[in-house]
Amino acid sequence: MDIASLSTALSMTRLNNDIGVLMLSKQLDTAEAMGDSMIKLMEQSATPHLGRNIDISV
């Protein structure tokens, strides 16, 4: 292998690694946002007074 092709291969490897890291970072941000949304949804759905009283008519 000559130096030019070796340099090109190294550059492509670095580029692929950088793209992989950026994609994983974006996935992590998305997962964190979804987790925050899930927590908010669970907090809103918690109603402690629900189910204490039952109205029955016969």
Secondary structure, 3 states (H helix, E strand, C coil): CCHHHHHHHHHHHHHHHHHHHHHHHHHHHHHHHHHHHHHHHHHHHCCCCCCCCCCCCC
